[in-house]
Amino acid sequence: MCIFKYTYDVFVECSTTDIDLAFIVDSSSKSDSSAWPSILSFINLVIDQFHVSQNAVRAAFVRYSDNATVVFNVGQYSDASSLKAAASQVQQVRSSKNKRCRKSLKRS
């Protein structure tokens, strides 16, 4: 079971500031498939802490395993409801671990 813990204090000051968030999520075979729904729930909890709009907080979602895929770009969704719906629909792509891909993402 995957348990995420965070504090709301971090989000209070910046919930309406201009922020571009990027959720970069490992969906390889290294990740436990039973944890995938918890990962998506955590992302939705984070989204709930912000005022999502074209003029405030925008978000992107990148999923990686053997390859990195931009599931949706920054600014593609202009409200929290549509952003959360899109994030909830992201499927885990189970494939082999690719350390080179992860290293490449970290350097970008």
Secondary structure per residue as TSV (DSSP state, phi and psi in degrees):
chain	resnum	aa	ss	phi	psi
A	1	M	-	360.0	139.3
A	2	C	-	-104.5	124.3
A	3	I	-	-121.8	128.4
A	4	F	-	-110.6	136.7
A	5	K	-	-129.4	131.6
A	6	Y	-	-151.6	167.8
A	7	T	-	-112.9	143.1
A	8	Y	T	-69.7	-21.3
A	9	D	H	-55.1	-35.4
A	10	V	H	-64.4	-33.6
A	11	F	H	-88.4	-17.4
A	12	V	H	-59.1	-49.6
A	13	E	T	-71.7	-30.0
A	14	C	T	-108.4	12.3
A	15	S	T	-66.1	-22.5
A	16	T	T	-118.0	5.8
A	17	T	S	-75.2	157.8
A	18	D	-	-69.6	109.3
A	19	I	E	-136.6	138.2
A	20	D	E	-109.2	114.4
A	21	L	E	-95.2	145.4
A	22	A	E	-130.7	119.3
A	23	F	E	-93.4	112.4
A	24	I	E	-112.6	109.4
A	25	V	E	-121.1	129.9
A	26	D	E	-79.7	119.4
A	27	S	-	-116.3	20.6
A	28	S	S	-73.6	179.4
A	29	S	T	-66.6	-15.2
A	30	K	T	-64.1	-33.0
A	31	S	S	-79.8	135.4
A	32	D	-	-69.7	123.0
A	33	S	G	-62.0	-28.0
A	34	S	G	-71.8	-16.5
A	35	A	G	-86.2	-15.4
A	36	W	H	-55.7	-48.0
A	37	P	H	-59.6	-34.8
A	38	S	H	-68.1	-37.2
A	39	I	H	-63.5	-46.1
A	40	L	H	-65.9	-36.7
A	41	S	H	-63.8	-40.8
A	42	F	H	-61.5	-44.5
A	43	I	H	-59.5	-42.2
A	44	N	H	-66.0	-35.0
A	45	L	H	-64.4	-39.3
A	46	V	H	-64.4	-46.6
A	47	I	H	-57.1	-39.0
A	48	D	H	-59.3	-21.5
A	49	Q	T	-83.9	-5.2
A	50	F	S	-122.5	156.6
A	51	H	-	-91.0	98.8
A	52	V	B	-83.3	124.6
A	53	S	S	-166.2	168.8
A	54	Q	T	-64.7	-22.7
A	55	N	T	-104.3	4.6
A	56	A	S	-133.8	-102.0
A	57	V	E	-98.2	128.5
A	58	R	E	-126.5	156.8
A	59	A	E	-141.7	153.3
A	60	A	E	-126.8	159.8
A	61	F	E	-132.1	122.2
A	62	V	E	-119.0	127.1
A	63	R	E	-112.1	135.1
A	64	Y	E	-135.2	151.1
A	65	S	S	-148.3	-99.5
A	66	D	S	-75.3	-31.4
A	67	N	S	-133.1	154.9
A	68	A	E	-92.7	135.4
A	69	T	E	-128.4	126.8
A	70	V	E	-79.9	111.2
A	71	V	E	-77.0	-44.9
A	72	F	E	-149.0	148.8
A	73	N	-	-89.1	161.8
A	74	V	T	-57.5	130.4
A	75	G	T	84.8	-1.6
A	76	Q	S	-67.1	-31.5
A	77	Y	-	-116.8	131.5
A	78	S	-	-107.0	9.4
A	79	D	S	-148.0	158.4
A	80	A	H	-63.1	-38.5
A	81	S	H	-61.6	-48.1
A	82	S	H	-70.4	-34.8
A	83	L	H	-64.4	-45.5
A	84	K	H	-65.0	-38.9
A	85	A	H	-62.5	-43.4
A	86	A	H	-65.2	-43.7
A	87	A	H	-64.1	-37.6
A	88	S	H	-67.6	-22.2
A	89	Q	T	-89.9	-5.6
A	90	V	-	-67.4	127.2
A	91	Q	-	-92.8	145.9
A	92	Q	-	-75.7	133.4
A	93	V	-	-106.4	104.2
A	94	R	-	-88.0	120.1
A	95	S	-	-153.4	-175.1
A	96	S	-	-68.4	159.8
A	97	K	-	-71.2	138.5
A	98	N	-	-132.6	93.8
A	99	K	H	-63.3	-35.0
A	100	R	H	-62.7	-40.5
A	101	C	H	-63.9	-44.5
A	102	R	H	-63.3	-42.6
A	103	K	H	-63.1	-40.6
A	104	S	H	-63.5	-40.5
A	105	L	H	-65.2	-39.3
A	106	K	H	-65.0	-33.2
A	107	R	H	-78.6	-21.2
A	108	S	-	-67.1	360.0
